Amino acid sequence: MTTPSPTLAAATLAGPTLAANVMHFARLLRRAGLPVGPAETIAGQQALSLVDLGNRTEARTALRTAMIHRHEHQDVFDQAFTLFWRDPTAAEQAVAMALLEAQKEKKQDRAPPGSRRVAEAMAQPRDAKPRTEDEPPVQDAVLTVSDRERLQRMDFEAMSADDIAEAKREIRRLVLPLDLRRTRRLRADPFGPVTDLRRTIRNSLRQGGEILTIARNRQVTRPPPLVVLCDISGSMSRYAQILLHFLHAVTNDRDRVHVFLFGTRLSNVTRQLRHRDPEAAFQMVSHVVPDWSGGTRIGEALEEFNHSWARRVLGQGAIVLLITDGLDRDGARGLAENMDRLHRSCRRLIWLNPLLRWAGFEPKSQGIRAMLPHVDEFRPVHNLASLRALVDLLSRPAPQRPPLARVGELERMAS
């Protein structure tokens, strides 16, 4: 049974009481969807023993350093810390806030996703009777199809902790079959359309110079390289957290996939995402990406990519996915030139923008206006349905460049 939410002053009274409170706090974080285990709980208790518990800032920093390993979990941790260590009635207030927000219209402002996840975690039934081994499990299949349909259309930013977990499982089931491209390599095939004269003559020498069979080859086909440039700035961090699961699944499902993250600088995380365990992969990514949830310099990031990586990864008809909202802090300086170079270096450039989820979207910012004329496709990416539409798009053959009518449409949007 969970004890009431303690204050930091009360936690300083006794060592066993402090250890118990840290244990309950770790359970709250785990219910909110954070990967907090026994090692993090013990580390949190040791960290609190080294700081002044009368200083709330020092205590929060110590617990966050010991128990949190990823940048995107800090918001949820701060919400949980505020609710758990401040007021014993904060749990009931958080649950009431979550219920009121759920009844509001979608057009109204919603509470931060971290607050809803923590509120749901604190609203877990404390006196729930555990099911015994003799009792059969109760399965409720009411509205199953409707819930799944709702999850497909729900915005990533509006998802609760349970919705995010279910969305991650759905993303892991997605398969990305890129259309095959013919290469210059040839492979032996008795029914191939290409005649191999050299191998035919070499085989005839074994028969005394008589040509008994004609050696044939066929061209080798393979999927083109896939290059992903994902924005991890503050305005994109909510979407980037879930899209990283999609990129992890794609990276482990096929070869020649290259993933770059950019905010104020460009980071190549392809090697880190190759790890089979998603949590281990994301922890490795957090160590090599120093600018998560910071500003955005799209022009500088694309310039660095064009200068350092384009010749290495954009060969053989590569497809580029650019995931960003187009909000550049540098006022689109050099953005149009670098977008034009990137567009000319790849076979297909697809821009995925979560702002397109709004029906009244208009390209008013300088960054969006500079980027639009240099993309082949401009599509939303804000829920599972948009990801499935992207998979279908990449599975179909596409022309080398969009028709003139499509280019004119993009230019009119940017003007």
Salt bridges, closest charged atoms under 4 A:
GLU40 OE2 - HIS69 NE2 3.04
GLU72 OE2 - ARG70 NH2 2.21
ASP75 OD2 - ARG238 NH2 3.49
ASP78 OD1 - ARG64 NH1 3.19
GLU101 OE2 - LYS104 NZ 3.25
GLU149 OE2 - ARG153 NE 3.81
ASP155 OD2 - ARG357 NE 3.01
GLU157 OE1 - ARG357 NH2 3.75
ASP163 OD1 - ARG150 NH2 3.76
GLU166 OE1 - ARG169 NH2 2.64
GLU170 OE1 - ARG148 NH2 3.52
GLU170 OE2 - ARG173 NH1 2.91
GLU170 OE1 - ARG388 NH2 3.14
ASP179 OD2 - ARG347 NH2 3.84
ASP189 OD2 - ARG218 NE 3.35
ASP196 OD2 - ARG199 NE 3.22
ASP255 OD2 - ARG222 NH2 3.07
GLU279 OE1 - ARG70 NH1 3.32
GLU300 OE2 - ARG333 NH2 3.90
ASP330 OD2 - ARG297 NE 3.56
ASP330 OD2 - ARG333 NH2 3.88
ASP340 OD2 - ARG344 NE 2.98
ASP340 OD1 - HIS374 ND1 3.66
GLU362 OE1 - LYS364 NZ 3.62
ASP376 OD1 - HIS343 NE2 2.78
ASP376 OD2 - ARG401 NH1 2.91
GLU409 OE1 - ARG406 NH1 3.39
